[in-house]
Amino acid sequence: MDTSRLIKWVVVIVIAVAAWKYALPWAKQQMGGHTTAAASSEDTCVSAAQRASEAWGSGLHSFVNPPYDLAAWSNFQSDVDGKISAAESQCRGASMSNVEARTAMTDLKALVAAMDTSIRAGSPPPDDAVQRQEAIDTKIETAAGLVKSGK
């Protein structure tokens, strides 16, 4: 093979690699940029809802049986309420996933309030707390599925 033919092949390969590496992602971004931004916003909403639910679930074990440490409960409740508020602010959109995540956060707020009432009264947690938490987690998973399907 002569040198000029080899140089031509190298140039063609370099152009193909550059097109693959730079032009293709640019074209995809131009064609689907708005959809990607919306999906990212919805994914952020679902992620914030998951963080709130995980914060609730991971710290709740300290408050399952009386007697309760009211100062620790207040700190924990404040942290969870802050995460719920952050999720609600991320989920302001009208998409189905945002609505589902907001519903989950409303339910989580109600569960936190019910638990607060029982802790401050010194009574055991609500009997249906586990089922309510499972329903909240199911709604968040549904919201995540809706994000993946573009809804």
N, CA, C and O atoms as a GROMACS GRO file, in nm:
protein
  604
    1MET      N    1   0.085  -0.116   0.000
    1MET     CA    2   0.000   0.000   0.000
    1MET      C    3   0.090   0.123   0.000
    1MET      O    4   0.188   0.130   0.075
    2ASP      N    5   0.058   0.219  -0.082
    2ASP     CA    6   0.143   0.338  -0.089
    2ASP      C    7   0.104   0.438   0.020
    2ASP      O    8  -0.002   0.426   0.082
    3THR      N    9   0.189   0.534   0.041
    3THR     CA   10   0.174   0.630   0.150
    3THR      C   11   0.051   0.718   0.134
    3THR      O   12  -0.017   0.746   0.232
    4SER      N   13   0.021   0.762   0.014
    4SER     CA   14  -0.095   0.851  -0.006
    4SER      C   15  -0.226   0.778   0.027
    4SER      O   16  -0.317   0.838   0.084
    5ARG      N   17  -0.235   0.651  -0.008
    5ARG     CA   18  -0.355   0.573   0.022
    5ARG      C   19  -0.368   0.554   0.175
    5ARG      O   20  -0.478   0.562   0.229
    6LEU      N   21  -0.259   0.530   0.241
    6LEU     CA   22  -0.258   0.514   0.386
    6LEU      C   23  -0.302   0.644   0.455
    6LEU      O   24  -0.379   0.641   0.551
    7ILE      N   25  -0.253   0.755   0.408
    7ILE     CA   26  -0.289   0.885   0.465
    7ILE      C   27  -0.438   0.911   0.446
    7ILE      O   28  -0.504   0.961   0.537
    8LYS      N   29  -0.491   0.877   0.327
    8LYS     CA   30  -0.634   0.895   0.302
    8LYS      C   31  -0.717   0.813   0.400
    8LYS      O   32  -0.816   0.862   0.454
    9TRP      N   33  -0.678   0.690   0.425
    9TRP     CA   34  -0.750   0.604   0.520
    9TRP      C   35  -0.744   0.660   0.662
    9TRP      O   36  -0.843   0.657   0.735
   10VAL      N   37  -0.629   0.710   0.701
   10VAL     CA   38  -0.614   0.769   0.834
   10VAL      C   39  -0.705   0.891   0.848
   10VAL      O   40  -0.770   0.908   0.951
   11VAL      N   41  -0.711   0.975   0.745
   11VAL     CA   42  -0.797   1.094   0.747
   11VAL      C   43  -0.944   1.052   0.756
   11VAL      O   44  -1.019   1.111   0.834
   12VAL      N   45  -0.986   0.952   0.681
   12VAL     CA   46  -1.124   0.905   0.685
   12VAL      C   47  -1.157   0.851   0.824
   12VAL      O   48  -1.265   0.878   0.876
   13ILE      N   49  -1.068   0.776   0.883
   13ILE     CA   50  -1.091   0.720   1.016
   13ILE      C   51  -1.099   0.832   1.120
   13ILE      O   52  -1.186   0.827   1.208
   14VAL      N   53  -1.012   0.931   1.112
   14VAL     CA   54  -1.015   1.043   1.206
   14VAL      C   55  -1.147   1.119   1.193
   14VAL      O   56  -1.206   1.157   1.294
   15ILE      N   57  -1.193   1.142   1.071
   15ILE     CA   58  -1.320   1.212   1.050
   15ILE      C   59  -1.436   1.129   1.107
   15ILE      O   60  -1.525   1.184   1.172
   16ALA      N   61  -1.435   0.999   1.083
   16ALA     CA   62  -1.541   0.914   1.135
   16ALA      C   63  -1.544   0.914   1.288
   16ALA      O   64  -1.651   0.922   1.348
   17VAL      N   65  -1.427   0.906   1.350
   17VAL     CA   66  -1.420   0.908   1.497
   17VAL      C   67  -1.467   1.043   1.550
   17VAL      O   68  -1.540   1.048   1.649
   18ALA      N   69  -1.427   1.152   1.487
   18ALA     CA   70  -1.469   1.285   1.530
   18ALA      C   71  -1.620   1.300   1.517
   18ALA      O   72  -1.685   1.356   1.605
   19ALA      N   73  -1.676   1.251   1.407
   19ALA     CA   74  -1.821   1.258   1.388
   19ALA      C   75  -1.892   1.177   1.496
   19ALA      O   76  -1.993   1.220   1.550
   20TRP      N   77  -1.840   1.059   1.525
   20TRP     CA   78  -1.901   0.972   1.626
   20TRP      C   79  -1.893   1.036   1.765
   20TRP      O   80  -1.988   1.031   1.843
   21LYS      N   81  -1.777   1.096   1.794
   21LYS     CA   82  -1.752   1.147   1.927
   21LYS      C   83  -1.816   1.284   1.951
   21LYS      O   84  -1.861   1.312   2.062
   22TYR      N   85  -1.821   1.370   1.850
   22TYR     CA   86  -1.867   1.507   1.870
   22TYR      C   87  -1.997   1.540   1.797
   22TYR      O   88  -2.088   1.598   1.856
   23ALA      N   89  -2.007   1.504   1.672
   23ALA     CA   90  -2.124   1.544   1.593
   23ALA      C   91  -2.249   1.468   1.634
   23ALA      O   92  -2.356   1.528   1.644
   24LEU      N   93  -2.238   1.339   1.659
   24LEU     CA   94  -2.355   1.259   1.696
   24LEU      C   95  -2.415   1.305   1.830
   24LEU      O   96  -2.536   1.325   1.836
   25PRO      N   97  -2.336   1.324   1.937
   25PRO     CA   98  -2.396   1.375   2.061
   25PRO      C   99  -2.457   1.514   2.045
   25PRO      O  100  -2.560   1.544   2.104
   26TRP      N  101  -2.392   1.598   1.964
   26TRP     CA  102  -2.445   1.732   1.941
   26TRP      C  103  -2.580   1.724   1.872
   26TRP      O  104  -2.674   1.794   1.910
   27ALA      N  105  -2.592   1.638   1.770
   27ALA     CA  106  -2.717   1.623   1.697
   27ALA      C  107  -2.827   1.567   1.788
   27ALA      O  108  -2.942   1.611   1.782
   28LYS      N  109  -2.793   1.470   1.870
   28LYS     CA  110  -2.892   1.415   1.964
   28LYS      C  111  -2.940   1.521   2.061
   28LYS      O  112  -3.058   1.526   2.094
   29GLN      N  113  -2.849   1.604   2.107
   29GLN     CA  114  -2.887   1.709   2.201
   29GLN      C  115  -2.978   1.810   2.133
   29GLN      O  116  -3.074   1.857   2.194
   30GLN      N  117  -2.949   1.845   2.009
   30GLN     CA  118  -3.030   1.941   1.938
   30GLN      C  119  -3.172   1.888   1.912
   30GLN      O  120  -3.269   1.964   1.918
   31MET      N  121  -3.181   1.760   1.884
   31MET     CA  122  -3.312   1.701   1.853
   31MET      C  123  -3.393   1.671   1.978
   31MET      O  124  -3.515   1.681   1.974
   32GLY      N  125  -3.330   1.636   2.088
   32GLY     CA  126  -3.405   1.596   2.206
   32GLY      C  127  -3.372   1.675   2.330
   32GLY      O  128  -3.395   1.625   2.440
   33GLY      N  129  -3.320   1.794   2.317
   33GLY     CA  130  -3.277   1.872   2.432
   33GLY      C  131  -3.388   1.906   2.528
   33GLY      O  132  -3.368   1.903   2.650
   34HIS      N  133  -3.506   1.940   2.476
   34HIS     CA  134  -3.616   1.979   2.564
   34HIS      C  135  -3.669   1.860   2.641
   34HIS      O  136  -3.701   1.872   2.759
   35THR      N  137  -3.678   1.746   2.578
   35THR     CA  138  -3.725   1.626   2.644
   35THR      C  139  -3.629   1.586   2.755
   35THR      O  140  -3.672   1.546   2.863
   36THR      N  141  -3.500   1.595   2.729
   36THR     CA  142  -3.400   1.558   2.828
   36THR      C  143  -3.409   1.648   2.950
   36THR      O  144  -3.398   1.600   3.063
   37ALA      N  145  -3.429   1.778   2.930
   37ALA     CA  146  -3.439   1.870   3.043
   37ALA      C  147  -3.562   1.838   3.127
   37ALA      O  148  -3.554   1.841   3.250
   38ALA      N  149  -3.675   1.807   3.064
   38ALA     CA  150  -3.797   1.774   3.137
   38ALA      C  151  -3.778   1.644   3.214
   38ALA      O  152  -3.817   1.636   3.331
   39ALA      N  153  -3.721   1.545   3.153
   39ALA     CA  154  -3.699   1.417   3.220
   39ALA      C  155  -3.604   1.434   3.336
   39ALA      O  156  -3.621   1.370   3.441
   40SER      N  157  -3.503   1.518   3.320
   40SER     CA  158  -3.409   1.542   3.428
   40SER      C  159  -3.478   1.607   3.547
   40SER      O  160  -3.452   1.571   3.662
   41SER      N  161  -3.566   1.701   3.521
   41SER     CA  162  -3.641   1.767   3.627
   41SER      C  163  -3.729   1.667   3.701
   41SER      O  164  -3.737   1.670   3.824
   42GLU      N  165  -3.796   1.579   3.626
   42GLU     CA  166  -3.882   1.480   3.687
   42GLU      C  167  -3.800   1.378   3.766
   42GLU      O  168  -3.842   1.333   3.872
   43ASP      N  169  -3.683   1.343   3.714
   43ASP     CA  170  -3.597   1.248   3.784
   43ASP      C  171  -3.548   1.310   3.914
   43ASP      O  172  -3.536   1.240   4.015
   44THR      N  173  -3.519   1.440   3.914
   44THR     CA  174  -3.478   1.510   4.035
   44THR      C  175  -3.590   1.507   4.137
   44THR      O  176  -3.564   1.490   4.257
   45CYS      N  177  -3.712   1.523   4.092
   45CYS     CA  178  -3.829   1.518   4.180
   45CYS      C  179  -3.837   1.382   4.247
   45CYS      O  180  -3.849   1.372   4.369
   46VAL      N  181  -3.830   1.277   4.168
   46VAL     CA  182  -3.840   1.141   4.222
   46VAL      C  183  -3.724   1.112   4.316
   46VAL      O  184  -3.742   1.049   4.420
   47SER      N  185  -3.605   1.156   4.280
   47SER     CA  186  -3.488   1.136   4.367
   47SER      C  187  -3.507   1.206   4.501
   47SER      O  188  -3.473   1.149   4.605
   48ALA      N  189  -3.560   1.326   4.499
   48ALA     CA  190  -3.585   1.399   4.624
   48ALA      C  191  -3.690   1.327   4.708
   48ALA      O  192  -3.677   1.320   4.831
   49ALA      N  193  -3.793   1.274   4.645
   49ALA     CA  194  -3.896   1.198   4.718
   49ALA      C  195  -3.835   1.072   4.778
   49ALA      O  196  -3.868   1.034   4.891
   50GLN      N  197  -3.749   1.006   4.703
   50GLN     CA  198  -3.682   0.885   4.755
   50GLN      C  199  -3.595   0.919   4.875
   50GLN      O  200  -3.592   0.845   4.972
   51ARG      N  201  -3.523   1.032   4.868
   51ARG     CA  202  -3.439   1.072   4.981
   51ARG      C  203  -3.522   1.098   5.106
   51ARG      O  204  -3.482   1.061   5.216
   52ALA      N  205  -3.637   1.162   5.089
   52ALA     CA  206  -3.724   1.190   5.204
   52ALA      C  207  -3.775   1.060   5.265
   52ALA      O  208  -3.774   1.044   5.387
   53SER      N  209  -3.818   0.969   5.181
   53SER     CA  210  -3.870   0.841   5.230
   53SER      C  211  -3.760   0.760   5.296
   53SER      O  212  -3.783   0.696   5.399
   54GLU      N  213  -3.640   0.761   5.238
   54GLU     CA  214  -3.528   0.688   5.298
   54GLU      C  215  -3.486   0.748   5.431
   54GLU      O  216  -3.452   0.674   5.524
   55ALA      N  217  -3.488   0.881   5.442
   55ALA     CA  218  -3.454   0.946   5.569
   55ALA      C  219  -3.554   0.904   5.676
   55ALA      O  220  -3.516   0.876   5.790
   56TRP      N  221  -3.681   0.900   5.639
   56TRP     CA  222  -3.785   0.857   5.732
   56TRP      C  223  -3.763   0.712   5.774
   56TRP      O  224  -3.762   0.680   5.893
   57GLY      N  225  -3.747   0.625   5.678
   57GLY     CA  226  -3.734   0.483   5.707
   57GLY      C  227  -3.607   0.448   5.783
   57GLY      O  228  -3.608   0.358   5.868
   58SER      N  229  -3.498   0.517   5.754
   58SER     CA  230  -3.371   0.481   5.817
   58SER      C  231  -3.360   0.528   5.961
   58SER      O  232  -3.286   0.468   6.039
   59GLY      N  233  -3.431   0.633   5.998
   59GLY     CA  234  -3.420   0.684   6.135
   59GLY      C  235  -3.533   0.646   6.226
   59GLY      O  236  -3.528   0.670   6.347
   60LEU      N  237  -3.636   0.588   6.170
   60LEU     CA  238  -3.757   0.558   6.246
   60LEU      C  239  -3.736   0.453   6.354
   60LEU      O  240  -3.807   0.451   6.454
   61HIS      N  241  -3.639   0.364   6.334
   61HIS     CA  242  -3.617   0.255   6.429
   61HIS      C  243  -3.593   0.305   6.571
   61HIS      O  244  -3.618   0.232   6.667
   62SER      N  245  -3.545   0.426   6.587
   62SER     CA  246  -3.518   0.480   6.720
   62SER      C  247  -3.645   0.519   6.795
   62SER      O  248  -3.643   0.543   6.916
   63PHE      N  249  -3.756   0.524   6.722
   63PHE     CA  250  -3.879   0.573   6.782
   63PHE      C  251  -3.994   0.473   6.772
   63PHE      O  252  -4.110   0.511   6.761
   64VAL      N  253  -3.959   0.345   6.775
   64VAL     CA  254  -4.061   0.242   6.762
   64VAL      C  255  -4.124   0.208   6.896
   64VAL      O  256  -4.244   0.180   6.903
   65ASN      N  257  -4.047   0.211   7.002
   65ASN     CA  258  -4.098   0.174   7.134
   65ASN      C  259  -4.079   0.287   7.234
   65ASN      O  260  -3.975   0.353   7.235
   66PRO      N  261  -4.182   0.310   7.319
   66PRO     CA  262  -4.164   0.410   7.425
   66PRO      C  263  -4.064   0.360   7.528
   66PRO      O  264  -4.043   0.239   7.533
   67PRO      N  265  -4.004   0.440   7.607
   67PRO     CA  266  -4.015   0.586   7.614
   67PRO      C  267  -3.936   0.652   7.500
   67PRO      O  268  -3.838   0.598   7.451
   68TYR      N  269  -3.983   0.769   7.461
   68TYR     CA  270  -3.924   0.838   7.349
   68TYR      C  271  -3.838   0.956   7.396
   68TYR      O  272  -3.871   1.022   7.494
   69ASP      N  273  -3.730   0.980   7.326
   69ASP     CA  274  -3.647   1.097   7.349
   69ASP      C  275  -3.705   1.209   7.263
   69ASP      O  276  -3.684   1.212   7.141
   70LEU      N  277  -3.777   1.301   7.326
   70LEU     CA  278  -3.848   1.404   7.250
   70LEU      C  279  -3.753   1.499   7.177
   70LEU      O  280  -3.787   1.548   7.069
   71ALA      N  281  -3.637   1.526   7.233
   71ALA     CA  282  -3.541   1.613   7.164
   71ALA      C  283  -3.489   1.544   7.037
   71ALA      O  284  -3.479   1.607   6.932
   72ALA      N  285  -3.457   1.416   7.049
   72ALA     CA  286  -3.410   1.341   6.931
   72ALA      C  287  -3.522   1.331   6.828
   72ALA      O  288  -3.498   1.343   6.708
   73TRP      N  289  -3.644   1.310   6.874
   73TRP     CA  290  -3.758   1.304   6.783
   73TRP      C  291  -3.774   1.436   6.709
   73TRP      O  292  -3.795   1.437   6.588
   74SER      N  293  -3.765   1.548   6.781
   74SER     CA  294  -3.782   1.679   6.717
   74SER      C  295  -3.677   1.702   6.609
   74SER      O  296  -3.708   1.752   6.502
   75ASN      N  297  -3.553   1.664   6.638
   75ASN     CA  298  -3.446   1.678   6.538
   75ASN      C  299  -3.473   1.591   6.416
   75ASN      O  300  -3.460   1.635   6.302
   76PHE      N  301  -3.511   1.466   6.443
   76PHE     CA  302  -3.540   1.373   6.334
   76PHE      C  303  -3.658   1.422   6.250
   76PHE      O  304  -3.652   1.421   6.127
   77GLN      N  305  -3.764   1.464   6.317
   77GLN     CA  306  -3.883   1.512   6.246
   77GLN      C  307  -3.850   1.635   6.162
   77GLN      O  308  -3.896   1.648   6.049
   78SER      N  309  -3.770   1.724   6.217
   78SER     CA  310  -3.730   1.845   6.144
   78SER      C  311  -3.652   1.809   6.017
   78SER      O  312  -3.673   1.868   5.911
   79ASP      N  313  -3.561   1.712   6.029
   79ASP     CA  314  -3.482   1.668   5.914
   79ASP      C  315  -3.573   1.608   5.806
   79ASP      O  316  -3.559   1.639   5.688
   80VAL      N  317  -3.664   1.522   5.847
   80VAL     CA  318  -3.754   1.458   5.751
   80VAL      C  319  -3.846   1.562   5.688
   80VAL      O  320  -3.868   1.560   5.567
   81ASP      N  321  -3.900   1.653   5.769
   81ASP     CA  322  -3.987   1.759   5.715
   81ASP      C  323  -3.912   1.844   5.612
   81ASP      O  324  -3.970   1.884   5.511
   82GLY      N  325  -3.784   1.871   5.638
   82GLY     CA  326  -3.704   1.947   5.542
   82GLY      C  327  -3.687   1.873   5.410
   82GLY      O  328  -3.693   1.933   5.303
   83LYS      N  329  -3.666   1.742   5.418
   83LYS     CA  330  -3.651   1.662   5.296
   83LYS      C  331  -3.784   1.652   5.220
   83LYS      O  332  -3.785   1.653   5.097
   84ILE      N  333  -3.894   1.644   5.294
   84ILE     CA  334  -4.026   1.642   5.229
   84ILE      C  335  -4.049   1.774   5.158
   84ILE      O  336  -4.095   1.776   5.043
   85SER      N  337  -4.018   1.886   5.224
   85SER     CA  338  -4.034   2.018   5.161
   85SER      C  339  -3.947   2.032   5.036
   85SER      O  340  -3.991   2.087   4.935
   86ALA      N  341  -3.824   1.982   5.044
   86ALA     CA  342  -3.736   1.987   4.927
   86ALA      C  343  -3.795   1.906   4.812
   86ALA      O  344  -3.790   1.949   4.697
   87ALA      N  345  -3.850   1.790   4.843
   87ALA     CA  346  -3.911   1.707   4.738
   87ALA      C  347  -4.033   1.777   4.680
   87ALA      O  348  -4.052   1.776   4.558
   88GLU      N  349  -4.115   1.836   4.763
   88GLU     CA  350  -4.233   1.906   4.713
   88GLU      C  351  -4.195   2.022   4.622
   88GLU      O  352  -4.262   2.046   4.521
   89SER      N  353  -4.089   2.092   4.655
   89SER     CA  354  -4.047   2.203   4.569
   89SER      C  355  -3.990   2.153   4.436
   89SER      O  356  -4.001   2.221   4.334
   90GLN      N  357  -3.928   2.035   4.437
   90GLN     CA  358  -3.878   1.976   4.313
   90GLN      C  359  -3.990   1.919   4.227
   90GLN      O  360  -3.973   1.903   4.106
   91CYS      N  361  -4.104   1.890   4.287
   91CYS     CA  362  -4.213   1.819   4.218
   91CYS      C  363  -4.329   1.911   4.183
   91CYS      O  364  -4.444   1.870   4.190
   92ARG      N  365  -4.301   2.032   4.146
   92ARG     CA  366  -4.407   2.129   4.116
   92ARG      C  367  -4.470   2.109   3.979
   92ARG      O  368  -4.577   2.163   3.952
   93GLY      N  369  -4.405   2.035   3.892
   93GLY     CA  370  -4.454   2.018   3.756
   93GLY      C  371  -4.586   1.943   3.749
   93GLY      O  372  -4.631   1.886   3.848
   94ALA      N  373  -4.646   1.945   3.631
   94ALA     CA  374  -4.777   1.882   3.612
   94ALA      C  375  -4.768   1.742   3.554
   94ALA      O  376  -4.871   1.680   3.526
   95SER      N  377  -4.647   1.690   3.534
   95SER     CA  378  -4.635   1.557   3.476
   95SER      C  379  -4.692   1.453   3.573
   95SER      O  380  -4.704   1.477   3.693
   96MET      N  381  -4.726   1.337   3.519
   96MET     CA  382  -4.783   1.230   3.601
   96MET      C  383  -4.685   1.186   3.710
   96MET      O  384  -4.726   1.156   3.822
   97SER      N  385  -4.556   1.182   3.678
   97SER     CA  386  -4.457   1.140   3.777
   97SER      C  387  -4.448   1.240   3.891
   97SER      O  388  -4.437   1.201   4.008
   98ASN      N  389  -4.454   1.369   3.860
   98ASN     CA  390  -4.450   1.471   3.965
   98ASN      C  391  -4.574   1.463   4.053
   98ASN      O  392  -4.563   1.474   4.175
   99VAL      N  393  -4.689   1.443   3.993
   99VAL     CA  394  -4.814   1.432   4.070
   99VAL      C  395  -4.807   1.311   4.163
   99VAL      O  396  -4.845   1.321   4.280
  100GLU      N  397  -4.758   1.199   4.112
  100GLU     CA  398  -4.748   1.077   4.194
  100GLU      C  399  -4.649   1.098   4.310
  100GLU      O  400  -4.675   1.056   4.422
  101ALA      N  401  -4.536   1.162   4.282
  101ALA     CA  402  -4.437   1.188   4.388
  101ALA      C  403  -4.492   1.286   4.491
  101ALA      O  404  -4.468   1.271   4.611
  102ARG      N  405  -4.565   1.388   4.445
  102ARG     CA  406  -4.626   1.483   4.540
  102ARG      C  407  -4.728   1.413   4.629
  102ARG      O  408  -4.735   1.440   4.749
  103THR      N  409  -4.806   1.322   4.572
  103THR     CA  410  -4.902   1.245   4.650
  103THR      C  411  -4.830   1.162   4.756
  103THR      O  412  -4.875   1.153   4.870
  104ALA      N  413  -4.719   1.101   4.718
  104ALA     CA  414  -4.640   1.023   4.814
  104ALA      C  415  -4.589   1.113   4.927
  104ALA      O  416  -4.590   1.072   5.043
  105MET      N  417  -4.546   1.235   4.894
  105MET     CA  418  -4.497   1.326   4.998
  105MET      C  419  -4.610   1.374   5.088
  105MET      O  420  -4.589   1.394   5.208
  106THR      N  421  -4.729   1.393   5.034
  106THR     CA  422  -4.845   1.428   5.116
  106THR      C  423  -4.875   1.316   5.214
  106THR      O  424  -4.902   1.340   5.332
  107ASP      N  425  -4.870   1.192   5.164
  107ASP     CA  426  -4.893   1.077   5.251
  107ASP      C  427  -4.784   1.064   5.357
  107ASP      O  428  -4.812   1.029   5.471
  108LEU      N  429  -4.660   1.092   5.319
  108LEU     CA  430  -4.550   1.084   5.415
  108LEU      C  431  -4.567   1.191   5.523
  108LEU      O  432  -4.542   1.164   5.641
  109LYS      N  433  -4.609   1.311   5.483
  109LYS     CA  434  -4.634   1.417   5.581
  109LYS      C  435  -4.740   1.374   5.681
  109LYS      O  436  -4.727   1.397   5.801
  110ALA      N  437  -4.846   1.310   5.631
  110ALA     CA  438  -4.952   1.263   5.719
  110ALA      C  439  -4.901   1.155   5.813
  110ALA      O  440  -4.938   1.152   5.931
  111LEU      N  441  -4.816   1.066   5.763
  111LEU     CA  442  -4.760   0.961   5.848
  111LEU      C  443  -4.668   1.021   5.955
  111LEU      O  444  -4.671   0.976   6.070
  112VAL      N  445  -4.588   1.120   5.919
  112VAL     CA  446  -4.501   1.186   6.016
  112VAL      C  447  -4.587   1.255   6.123
  112VAL      O  448  -4.555   1.248   6.242
  113ALA      N  449  -4.694   1.320   6.081
  113ALA     CA  450  -4.783   1.387   6.176
  113ALA      C  451  -4.849   1.286   6.271
  113ALA      O  452  -4.860   1.312   6.391
  114ALA      N  453  -4.893   1.172   6.218
  114ALA     CA  454  -4.954   1.069   6.302
  114ALA      C  455  -4.853   1.014   6.402
  114ALA      O  456  -4.886   0.991   6.518
  115MET      N  457  -4.732   0.994   6.356
  115MET     CA  458  -4.627   0.943   6.444
  115MET      C  459  -4.594   1.048   6.550
  115MET      O  460  -4.571   1.014   6.666
  116ASP      N  461  -4.591   1.174   6.511
  116ASP     CA  462  -4.563   1.282   6.606
  116ASP      C  463  -4.669   1.284   6.716
  116ASP      O  464  -4.637   1.299   6.834
  117THR      N  465  -4.794   1.270   6.677
  117THR     CA  466  -4.902   1.268   6.775
  117THR      C  467  -4.886   1.154   6.874
  117THR      O  468  -4.901   1.172   6.994
  118SER      N  469  -4.855   1.035   6.823
  118SER     CA  470  -4.841   0.920   6.913
  118SER      C  471  -4.717   0.933   7.001
  118SER      O  472  -4.721   0.895   7.118
  119ILE      N  473  -4.607   0.984   6.948
  119ILE     CA  474  -4.486   0.998   7.028
  119ILE      C  475  -4.505   1.102   7.138
  119ILE      O  476  -4.465   1.080   7.252
  120ARG      N  477  -4.565   1.213   7.104
  120ARG     CA  478  -4.586   1.317   7.204
  120ARG      C  479  -4.687   1.272   7.311
  120ARG      O  480  -4.683   1.321   7.424
  121ALA      N  481  -4.776   1.179   7.276
  121ALA     CA  482  -4.871   1.124   7.373
  121ALA      C  483  -4.810   1.008   7.450
  121ALA      O  484  -4.868   0.962   7.549
  122GLY      N  485  -4.692   0.960   7.406
  122GLY     CA  486  -4.628   0.848   7.473
  122GLY      C  487  -4.689   0.714   7.439
  122GLY      O  488  -4.669   0.616   7.510
  123SER      N  489  -4.764   0.709   7.330
  123SER     CA  490  -4.829   0.584   7.290
  123SER      C  491  -4.753   0.518   7.175
  123SER      O  492  -4.669   0.582   7.111
  124PRO      N  493  -4.781   0.390   7.149
  124PRO     CA  494  -4.712   0.321   7.040
  124PRO      C  495  -4.746   0.383   6.903
  124PRO      O  496  -4.843   0.458   6.890
  125PRO      N  497  -4.665   0.352   6.803
  125PRO     CA  498  -4.691   0.406   6.668
  125PRO      C  499  -4.825   0.357   6.615
  125PRO      O  500  -4.879   0.258   6.663
  126PRO      N  501  -4.880   0.427   6.514
  126PRO     CA  502  -5.005   0.382   6.455
  126PRO      C  503  -4.993   0.238   6.404
  126PRO      O  504  -4.887   0.198   6.354
  127ASP      N  505  -5.101   0.162   6.416
  127ASP     CA  506  -5.100   0.021   6.375
  127ASP      C  507  -5.072   0.003   6.226
  127ASP      O  508  -5.013  -0.097   6.185
  128ASP      N  509  -5.115   0.098   6.147
  128ASP     CA  510  -5.100   0.085   6.001
  128ASP      C  511  -4.977   0.156   5.946
  128ASP      O  512  -4.969   0.180   5.826
  129ALA      N  513  -4.882   0.191   6.031
  129ALA     CA  514  -4.765   0.268   5.988
  129ALA      C  515  -4.685   0.195   5.881
  129ALA      O  516  -4.638   0.256   5.785
  130VAL      N  517  -4.668   0.064   5.897
  130VAL     CA  518  -4.590  -0.012   5.800
  130VAL      C  519  -4.660  -0.015   5.665
  130VAL      O  520  -4.597   0.004   5.561
  131GLN      N  521  -4.790  -0.038   5.665
  131GLN     CA  522  -4.866  -0.040   5.539
  131GLN      C  523  -4.864   0.096   5.471
  131GLN      O  524  -4.855   0.105   5.349
  132ARG      N  525  -4.874   0.201   5.550
  132ARG     CA  526  -4.870   0.336   5.494
  132ARG      C  527  -4.734   0.365   5.431
  132ARG      O  528  -4.726   0.425   5.324
  133GLN      N  529  -4.627   0.321   5.499
  133GLN     CA  530  -4.493   0.341   5.444
  133GLN      C  531  -4.476   0.262   5.314
  133GLN      O  532  -4.416   0.312   5.219
  134GLU      N  533  -4.526   0.141   5.311
  134GLU     CA  534  -4.518   0.061   5.188
  134GLU      C  535  -4.595   0.128   5.074
  134GLU      O  536  -4.548   0.128   4.960
  135ALA      N  537  -4.711   0.184   5.104
  135ALA     CA  538  -4.789   0.254   5.002
  135ALA      C  539  -4.713   0.376   4.950
  135ALA      O  540  -4.716   0.406   4.830
  136ILE      N  541  -4.645   0.446   5.038
  136ILE     CA  542  -4.565   0.563   4.998
  136ILE      C  543  -4.452   0.519   4.907
  136ILE      O  544  -4.428   0.579   4.802
  137ASP      N  545  -4.382   0.414   4.947
  137ASP     CA  546  -4.271   0.363   4.865
  137ASP      C  547  -4.321   0.315   4.728
  137ASP      O  548  -4.253   0.334   4.627
  138THR      N  549  -4.437   0.254   4.726
  138THR     CA  550  -4.495   0.208   4.599
  138THR      C  551  -4.526   0.327   4.508
  138THR      O  552  -4.502   0.321   4.387
  139LYS      N  553  -4.578   0.435   4.565
  139LYS     CA  554  -4.607   0.555   4.484
  139LYS      C  555  -4.478   0.615   4.429
  139LYS      O  556  -4.476   0.661   4.314
  140ILE      N  557  -4.373   0.615   4.508
  140ILE     CA  558  -4.244   0.669   4.460
  140ILE      C  559  -4.190   0.580   4.349
  140ILE      O  560  -4.137   0.631   4.250
  141GLU      N  561  -4.201   0.449   4.364
  141GLU     CA  562  -4.156   0.358   4.258
  141GLU      C  563  -4.239   0.378   4.131
  141GLU      O  564  -4.186   0.374   4.020
  142THR      N  565  -4.369   0.400   4.148
  142THR     CA  566  -4.455   0.427   4.032
  142THR      C  567  -4.411   0.556   3.963
  142THR      O  568  -4.404   0.562   3.840
  143ALA      N  569  -4.380   0.659   4.043
  143ALA     CA  570  -4.332   0.784   3.985
  143ALA      C  571  -4.203   0.764   3.908
  143ALA      O  572  -4.185   0.822   3.801
  144ALA      N  573  -4.113   0.682   3.962
  144ALA     CA  574  -3.987   0.654   3.892
  144ALA      C  575  -4.015   0.582   3.759
  144ALA      O  576  -3.950   0.610   3.658
  145GLY      N  577  -4.109   0.489   3.761
  145GLY     CA  578  -4.147   0.420   3.636
  145GLY      C  579  -4.207   0.516   3.535
  145GLY      O  580  -4.183   0.504   3.415
  146LEU      N  581  -4.286   0.612   3.583
  146LEU     CA  582  -4.345   0.712   3.493
  146LEU      C  583  -4.238   0.800   3.430
  146LEU      O  584  -4.249   0.839   3.314
  147VAL      N  585  -4.133   0.832   3.506
  147VAL     CA  586  -4.023   0.912   3.451
  147VAL      C  587  -3.957   0.834   3.338
  147VAL      O  588  -3.929   0.889   3.231
  148LYS      N  589  -3.932   0.704   3.362
  148LYS     CA  590  -3.867   0.623   3.260
  148LYS      C  591  -3.950   0.612   3.133
  148LYS      O  592  -3.896   0.602   3.023
  149SER      N  593  -4.083   0.613   3.150
  149SER     CA  594  -4.168   0.603   3.031
  149SER      C  595  -4.202   0.741   2.973
  149SER      O  596  -4.278   0.751   2.876
  150GLY      N  597  -4.145   0.848   3.031
  150GLY     CA  598  -4.163   0.981   2.976
  150GLY      C  599  -4.293   1.048   3.016
  150GLY      O  600  -4.338   1.140   2.948
  151LYS      N  601  -4.352   1.005   3.123
  151LYS     CA  602  -4.480   1.064   3.167
  151LYS      C  603  -4.457   1.144   3.292
  151LYS      O  604  -4.551   1.202   3.346
   0.00000   0.00000   0.00000
